[in-house]
Amino acid sequence: MSLRYNTRHHSTRILHRSLHVPNMSTTTSTSTAPNSSSSSQKPLKHRSVVSSFIFKLPPSYLTSANFNSKDSSTCIQKPLVALFKRSNKVSTYTHHHAPISGSIEPTDPSPLSAAWREIHEETTLNASDLKLLRQGKPYTFSDESVGREWTIWPFAYVLKDKDPSAGDQGSVEKRIKIDWEHEGWGWFDPLDVQDTQEFGGVPRLKESLRRVWFEIDLGPKAGKVLAEGCKRLEEDRVSGARQMAGDALHILRHVIDKMDDGVFDSTDGNGKEAKWWKDIRMAAWHLWKNGRESMGAAIMSALLSALAAIEAEVFQGHSKDCGKQLKPTIVSLLDREISARSSTNDQISQSFASYISHHLSSLIECQKPLSILTLSESSTITHALSHLPVLLPNLTLDIRILESRPLLEGVSLAASLAKALSTDSASRNNRQHSITVYTDASACLATEGVQLVAIGADRIASDGSVSNKTGSLSTVLATRHNAKGAKVVVVCDSEKVALPGPPDQHVVEDQGLEQVTRAWMGEGSSERIRGAARTLLNFADATRTDMEGKNEGQRHQEKEKTGVIVEVRNVSFEWCPGGFIDAYVTEEGEWNDENVKRKSEALQELEKQLFGPL
């Protein structure tokens, strides 16, 4: 149902711009393109396009994930999606409802960049008006009536409420200024959108919408659990990759538990084509892609493992389970997967002790201290180091830890190890372990005489490169210079291995300047430093204001006009090339780069099997 339809458009804007064929949803229906001649006899032209849905959300949506009134309209009681009626000046699907759509150009760095560009071109909105809510799984379909094969990249955005006290929706709508490609637009209930001729949408409009608005398939209860779960993962800046992967499994279990029981009785699809199985896999896909992307490797691996277990048990084992029995079976399988994770750290700790026994046995035999350097606060490394005296009782430890700014996780690690090692029997054998905390700037000093560098991993690329806390690469390089015989090992579980692809394909996560600048303004800083910090932050704020809402090209132009650009970088993770790594210590034992490669390729096959058909 359309709540309001706005026919205002700017026919004077860019009328001579070359026409682009927008994305539209999916299907081979010819009845939806009455203005297009049939081209079934000609080869179809492939076009990759973005499909961006703009939403207004009520204050009750994602309340547990801090979606406050500044990010959603306070004037509505249910979610609404904007659909735009295509004008007679475009080359396909004229006078049909559509999202903001357009081709992905060769100059676009990514589909998401193309989506932002198209939104600005067709509505004048930018990042100061909108917030990315989630992405949807791309898909491909053919429409012979227009001679096209479309690959659709769906995205969902939330229209920010800049003036929550205004009290009228008009203030929101005035910011949407459509161009010549549309003759009007309006707000619709997402659940009212249909792929029917009567509704008047572009082909597979609902198919594109459901890929970003999963409430259509999951229902309100399970959909809300998934939406809040994705947001919780996205905003988690405390947990490590392993913990977040475990959280993703718990969320998926909760989603399934909240799914309507009738879905599992449905005859909509048989076997692996059953709707409930597609819905569960799509929910898992969203947890992978719309959680915290930098932790995506571990989340994806844990979810794929759980889905594979469900598939093996339900379709190959107890395939006759259905209806009321099927849902408890799946929940029980997930409980088993979650429970099994508790033993992984013990297995990795055993592998770590075995590695030391094999490669550094001379230190144990002569009872010399083993000098180990690490940083940050990996839960896996914490467990492995604290259990070394139990697994290798004749070993004395000299542990060196970088404090790991800006959040100082290394300080927390040192405290945990101090408590754990203080109860060790080493003191009764006239031996004492030692722990030394170094500033990040003195990493080179910390490497002197070190025999082993242990780093964690948030992601391992298929070539063996490791993404870990920023500071890892400089630590490894300093070790190669100062302690040439030292071993560099990655201590982590195997689920950190990512799909095949170079490291630069993965996200770069910048946490913003606040974490860094807190120390500048703290009590420990002199008045001179605090004054300098205020000056620098004023410049940084001015730069940020100038750049807000602008795309990459506009930012470049803005920088060229400005006398000085001041930015504070706070990149969380960096890549350490695989060539610097001596071994990967996992729950499966000691690995090399070939093991990593095989694991990555196996994951790729599993990902294609479980997510590919969606």
BELTAMO-V936845 format. One record per backbone hydrogen bond with DSSP energy under -0.5 kcal/mol. NH is the residue of the N-H (numbers start at 1). CO is the residue of the C=O. Records with the same first field share a line. If there is no record, write none. Layout:
NH=CO, CO
//
This chain:
3=1, 187
4=187
6=185
7=5
10=178
11=9
13=10
14=12
17=14
22=20
23=50
33=30
36=33
39=144
42=39
45=147
47=149
49=47, 151
50=102
51=153
52=100
53=51, 155
54=82
55=53, 157
56=80
61=58
63=60
65=62
66=63
67=62
68=66
71=68
72=69
76=73
80=56
81=188
82=54
83=186
84=98
85=184
86=84, 96
87=181
90=87
95=86
96=93
97=200
98=84
100=52
101=99
102=50
104=48
105=103
108=105
114=110
115=111
116=112
117=113
118=114
119=115
120=116
121=117
122=118
123=119
124=119, 120
125=119
129=126
130=126
131=158
133=156
134=156
136=154
139=152
141=150
143=148
146=143
148=143
149=45
150=141, 148
151=47
152=139, 150
153=49
154=152
155=51
156=134
157=53
158=131
159=55
160=129, 158
161=70
162=160
166=163
171=168
172=169
173=169
174=170
175=172
176=173
177=123, 175
178=176
179=122
180=13
182=179
183=85
184=85
185=6
186=83
187=4
188=81
189=1
190=188
192=189
193=189, 190
196=194
200=196
201=196
202=97
205=202
208=204
209=205
210=206
211=207
212=209
213=209
214=212
216=213
217=214
218=214
219=215
222=218, 258
223=219
224=220
225=221
226=222
227=223
228=224
229=225
230=226
231=227
232=228
233=229
234=230
235=231
236=232, 233
237=235
244=240
245=241
246=242
247=243
248=244
249=245
250=246
251=247
252=248
253=249
254=250
255=251
256=252
257=253
258=254
259=255, 256
263=260
264=260, 261
265=261, 262
266=262
269=267
273=270
274=271
275=268
278=274
279=275
280=276
281=277
282=278
283=279
284=280
285=281
286=282
287=283
288=284
289=285
290=286
293=291
295=292
296=293
298=458
299=295
300=296
301=297
302=298
303=299
304=300
305=301
306=302
307=303
308=304
309=305
310=306
311=307
312=308
313=309
314=310
315=311
316=311, 312
317=312
318=313
319=317
321=318
323=264
325=322
326=323
327=323
328=324
329=325
330=326
331=327
332=328
333=329
334=330
335=331
336=332
337=333
338=334
339=335
340=336
341=337, 338
342=339
343=340
344=341
345=341
347=343
348=344
349=345
350=346
351=347
352=348
353=349
354=350
355=351
356=352
357=353
358=354
359=355
360=356
363=360
364=360
365=361
366=362
367=364
368=363
370=396
371=369
372=370, 398
373=452
374=400
376=402
382=378
383=379
384=380
385=381
386=382
387=383
388=384, 385
390=387
391=387
392=388
395=392
398=370
399=397, 434
400=372
401=436
402=374
403=438
408=404
409=404
410=403
411=403, 408
412=408
413=409
414=410
415=411
416=412
417=413
418=414
419=415
420=416
421=417
422=418
423=419, 420
424=421
427=424
428=425
429=425, 426
430=427
431=426
434=397
436=399
438=401
442=439
443=440
446=442
447=443, 444
448=445
450=447
451=371
452=371
453=487
454=373, 452
455=453, 489
458=467
459=467
460=496
461=465
462=501
464=461
466=576
467=459
468=466, 574
470=572
472=469
475=471
476=472
477=473
478=474
479=475
480=476
481=477
482=478
483=479
486=483
487=451
489=453, 487
490=583
491=455, 489
492=490, 585
496=493
497=494
498=460
505=502
506=503
509=507
510=508
511=509, 570
516=513
517=513
518=514
519=516
520=516
521=517
522=519
525=522
530=526
531=527
532=528
533=529
534=530
535=531
536=532
537=533
538=534
539=535
540=536
541=537
542=538
543=539
544=540
545=541
546=542
547=543
548=544
550=547
555=551
556=552
557=553
558=554
559=555
560=556
561=557
562=558
566=564
567=565
569=567
572=509
574=468
576=466
577=575
580=577
581=578
582=488
583=488
584=591
585=490, 583
586=584, 589
589=586
591=584
596=592
597=593
598=594
599=595
600=596
601=597
602=598
603=599
604=600
605=601
606=602
607=603
608=604
609=605
610=606
611=607
612=607, 608
614=611
//
